[in-house]
Amino acid sequence: MEAKYQALSVEELNAELALVQSLLPSGDADKRAVFHQTFQLNDKNKDDHITPGDEFVGLVDKLFDRFGVEKTEENYAKYFADIDADSDGKITLNEFVEYIDKTALAYVIPALEAEIAKRQ
Protein backbone atom coordinates (compact mmCIF):
# COMPACT_ATOMS: atom_id res chain seq x y z
CA MET A 1 0.00 0.00 0.00
CA GLU A 2 2.76 2.44 0.93
CA ALA A 3 4.51 1.97 -2.43
CA LYS A 4 1.33 2.99 -4.23
CA TYR A 5 1.12 6.17 -2.19
CA GLN A 6 4.71 7.14 -3.03
CA ALA A 7 3.68 7.52 -6.67
CA LEU A 8 0.91 10.02 -5.85
CA SER A 9 1.27 13.78 -5.68
CA VAL A 10 0.54 15.60 -2.41
CA GLU A 11 -2.75 16.79 -3.89
CA GLU A 12 -3.70 13.22 -4.80
CA LEU A 13 -2.71 12.02 -1.33
CA ASN A 14 -4.86 14.68 0.31
CA ALA A 15 -7.79 13.77 -1.95
CA GLU A 16 -7.39 10.08 -1.11
CA LEU A 17 -7.21 10.89 2.61
CA ALA A 18 -10.38 13.00 2.39
CA LEU A 19 -12.17 10.21 0.53
CA VAL A 20 -11.18 7.55 3.07
CA GLN A 21 -12.16 9.80 5.99
CA SER A 22 -15.55 10.48 4.37
CA LEU A 23 -16.22 6.73 4.32
CA LEU A 24 -15.75 6.32 8.08
CA PRO A 25 -18.81 6.05 10.36
CA SER A 26 -18.57 9.76 11.20
CA GLY A 27 -18.39 10.61 7.49
CA ASP A 28 -20.89 11.02 4.67
CA ALA A 29 -23.80 8.57 5.00
CA ASP A 30 -24.43 8.65 1.25
CA LYS A 31 -20.82 7.67 0.54
CA ARG A 32 -21.00 4.86 3.11
CA ALA A 33 -23.99 3.46 1.22
CA VAL A 34 -21.50 2.18 -1.35
CA PHE A 35 -20.55 -0.59 1.11
CA HIS A 36 -24.14 -1.85 1.21
CA GLN A 37 -24.51 -1.54 -2.56
CA THR A 38 -21.27 -3.40 -3.21
CA PHE A 39 -22.23 -6.14 -0.77
CA GLN A 40 -25.71 -6.57 -2.27
CA LEU A 41 -24.33 -6.60 -5.82
CA ASN A 42 -21.97 -9.45 -4.97
CA ASP A 43 -24.43 -11.46 -2.86
CA LYS A 44 -25.43 -13.46 -5.93
CA ASN A 45 -27.99 -15.71 -4.25
CA LYS A 46 -29.39 -12.90 -2.06
CA ASP A 47 -28.95 -14.79 1.22
CA ASP A 48 -27.35 -11.80 3.02
CA HIS A 49 -23.98 -13.57 3.15
CA ILE A 50 -20.87 -13.58 1.01
CA THR A 51 -19.25 -16.97 0.63
CA PRO A 52 -15.77 -17.92 -0.57
CA GLY A 53 -15.33 -18.06 -4.31
CA ASP A 54 -16.94 -15.81 -6.90
CA GLU A 55 -19.02 -13.81 -4.42
CA PHE A 56 -15.98 -12.91 -2.34
CA VAL A 57 -13.72 -12.25 -5.33
CA GLY A 58 -16.31 -9.82 -6.69
CA LEU A 59 -16.58 -8.13 -3.31
CA VAL A 60 -12.87 -7.45 -2.86
CA ASP A 61 -11.39 -7.25 -6.37
CA LYS A 62 -11.66 -3.46 -6.63
CA LEU A 63 -10.29 -3.08 -3.10
CA PHE A 64 -7.34 -5.30 -4.01
CA ASP A 65 -6.73 -3.13 -7.10
CA ARG A 66 -7.00 0.11 -5.15
CA PHE A 67 -4.55 -0.97 -2.46
CA GLY A 68 -2.19 -3.02 -4.60
CA VAL A 69 -3.01 -6.42 -3.10
CA GLU A 70 -1.95 -9.26 -5.38
CA LYS A 71 -4.92 -11.37 -6.52
CA THR A 72 -3.83 -14.83 -5.44
CA GLU A 73 -5.78 -17.69 -3.91
CA GLU A 74 -3.70 -17.26 -0.76
CA ASN A 75 -4.63 -13.58 -0.44
CA TYR A 76 -8.30 -14.26 -1.11
CA ALA A 77 -8.26 -16.94 1.62
CA LYS A 78 -6.35 -14.71 4.06
CA TYR A 79 -8.64 -11.72 3.59
CA PHE A 80 -11.77 -13.87 3.73
CA ALA A 81 -10.61 -15.24 7.10
CA ASP A 82 -9.75 -11.73 8.32
CA ILE A 83 -13.16 -10.33 7.37
CA ASP A 84 -15.15 -13.35 8.60
CA ALA A 85 -14.97 -12.20 12.23
CA ASP A 86 -16.99 -15.08 13.68
CA SER A 87 -15.29 -17.72 11.47
CA ASP A 88 -18.58 -19.21 10.32
CA GLY A 89 -17.50 -19.47 6.68
CA LYS A 90 -19.59 -16.54 5.45
CA ILE A 91 -19.31 -12.77 5.59
CA THR A 92 -22.20 -10.55 6.63
CA LEU A 93 -22.61 -6.91 5.65
CA ASN A 94 -21.78 -5.92 9.23
CA GLU A 95 -18.52 -7.92 9.19
CA PHE A 96 -17.56 -6.37 5.85
CA VAL A 97 -18.23 -2.79 6.98
CA GLU A 98 -16.49 -3.30 10.33
CA TYR A 99 -13.42 -4.67 8.55
CA ILE A 100 -13.32 -1.70 6.15
CA ASP A 101 -13.61 0.75 9.06
CA LYS A 102 -10.94 -1.04 11.12
CA THR A 103 -8.53 -1.23 8.17
CA ALA A 104 -9.03 2.43 7.26
CA LEU A 105 -8.32 3.55 10.82
CA ALA A 106 -5.43 1.20 11.53
CA TYR A 107 -3.59 1.17 8.21
CA VAL A 108 -4.88 3.34 5.37
CA ILE A 109 -5.22 6.69 7.13
CA PRO A 110 -1.88 6.37 9.00
CA ALA A 111 -0.09 5.40 5.76
CA LEU A 112 -1.57 8.38 3.92
CA GLU A 113 -0.78 10.77 6.76
CA ALA A 114 2.80 9.47 6.99
CA GLU A 115 3.36 9.93 3.26
CA ILE A 116 1.93 13.46 3.38
CA ALA A 117 4.11 14.31 6.41
CA LYS A 118 7.25 13.07 4.62
CA ARG A 119 6.63 15.59 1.87
CA GLN A 120 6.14 18.65 4.07
C-alpha positions as CSV (number, residue, x, y, z in Angstrom):
1,M,0.0,0.0,0.0
2,E,2.8,2.4,0.9
3,A,4.5,2.0,-2.4
4,K,1.3,3.0,-4.2
5,Y,1.1,6.2,-2.2
6,Q,4.7,7.1,-3.0
7,A,3.7,7.5,-6.7
8,L,0.9,10.0,-5.9
9,S,1.3,13.8,-5.7
10,V,0.5,15.6,-2.4
11,E,-2.7,16.8,-3.9
12,E,-3.7,13.2,-4.8
13,L,-2.7,12.0,-1.3
14,N,-4.9,14.7,0.3
15,A,-7.8,13.8,-2.0
16,E,-7.4,10.1,-1.1
17,L,-7.2,10.9,2.6
18,A,-10.4,13.0,2.4
19,L,-12.2,10.2,0.5
20,V,-11.2,7.6,3.1
21,Q,-12.2,9.8,6.0
22,S,-15.5,10.5,4.4
23,L,-16.2,6.7,4.3
24,L,-15.8,6.3,8.1
25,P,-18.8,6.0,10.4
26,S,-18.6,9.8,11.2
27,G,-18.4,10.6,7.5
28,D,-20.9,11.0,4.7
29,A,-23.8,8.6,5.0
30,D,-24.4,8.7,1.2
31,K,-20.8,7.7,0.5
32,R,-21.0,4.9,3.1
33,A,-24.0,3.5,1.2
34,V,-21.5,2.2,-1.3
35,F,-20.6,-0.6,1.1
36,H,-24.1,-1.8,1.2
37,Q,-24.5,-1.5,-2.6
38,T,-21.3,-3.4,-3.2
39,F,-22.2,-6.1,-0.8
40,Q,-25.7,-6.6,-2.3
41,L,-24.3,-6.6,-5.8
42,N,-22.0,-9.5,-5.0
43,D,-24.4,-11.5,-2.9
44,K,-25.4,-13.5,-5.9
45,N,-28.0,-15.7,-4.3
46,K,-29.4,-12.9,-2.1
47,D,-29.0,-14.8,1.2
48,D,-27.4,-11.8,3.0
49,H,-24.0,-13.6,3.1
50,I,-20.9,-13.6,1.0
51,T,-19.2,-17.0,0.6
52,P,-15.8,-17.9,-0.6
53,G,-15.3,-18.1,-4.3
54,D,-16.9,-15.8,-6.9
55,E,-19.0,-13.8,-4.4
56,F,-16.0,-12.9,-2.3
57,V,-13.7,-12.2,-5.3
58,G,-16.3,-9.8,-6.7
59,L,-16.6,-8.1,-3.3
60,V,-12.9,-7.5,-2.9
61,D,-11.4,-7.2,-6.4
62,K,-11.7,-3.5,-6.6
63,L,-10.3,-3.1,-3.1
64,F,-7.3,-5.3,-4.0
65,D,-6.7,-3.1,-7.1
66,R,-7.0,0.1,-5.2
67,F,-4.6,-1.0,-2.5
68,G,-2.2,-3.0,-4.6
69,V,-3.0,-6.4,-3.1
70,E,-2.0,-9.3,-5.4
71,K,-4.9,-11.4,-6.5
72,T,-3.8,-14.8,-5.4
73,E,-5.8,-17.7,-3.9
74,E,-3.7,-17.3,-0.8
75,N,-4.6,-13.6,-0.4
76,Y,-8.3,-14.3,-1.1
77,A,-8.3,-16.9,1.6
78,K,-6.3,-14.7,4.1
79,Y,-8.6,-11.7,3.6
80,F,-11.8,-13.9,3.7
81,A,-10.6,-15.2,7.1
82,D,-9.8,-11.7,8.3
83,I,-13.2,-10.3,7.4
84,D,-15.2,-13.4,8.6
85,A,-15.0,-12.2,12.2
86,D,-17.0,-15.1,13.7
87,S,-15.3,-17.7,11.5
88,D,-18.6,-19.2,10.3
89,G,-17.5,-19.5,6.7
90,K,-19.6,-16.5,5.5
91,I,-19.3,-12.8,5.6
92,T,-22.2,-10.5,6.6
93,L,-22.6,-6.9,5.7
94,N,-21.8,-5.9,9.2
95,E,-18.5,-7.9,9.2
96,F,-17.6,-6.4,5.9
97,V,-18.2,-2.8,7.0
98,E,-16.5,-3.3,10.3
99,Y,-13.4,-4.7,8.6
100,I,-13.3,-1.7,6.2
101,D,-13.6,0.8,9.1
102,K,-10.9,-1.0,11.1
103,T,-8.5,-1.2,8.2
104,A,-9.0,2.4,7.3
105,L,-8.3,3.6,10.8
106,A,-5.4,1.2,11.5
107,Y,-3.6,1.2,8.2
108,V,-4.9,3.3,5.4
109,I,-5.2,6.7,7.1
110,P,-1.9,6.4,9.0
111,A,-0.1,5.4,5.8
112,L,-1.6,8.4,3.9
113,E,-0.8,10.8,6.8
114,A,2.8,9.5,7.0
115,E,3.4,9.9,3.3
116,I,1.9,13.5,3.4
117,A,4.1,14.3,6.4
118,K,7.3,13.1,4.6
119,R,6.6,15.6,1.9
120,Q,6.1,18.7,4.1
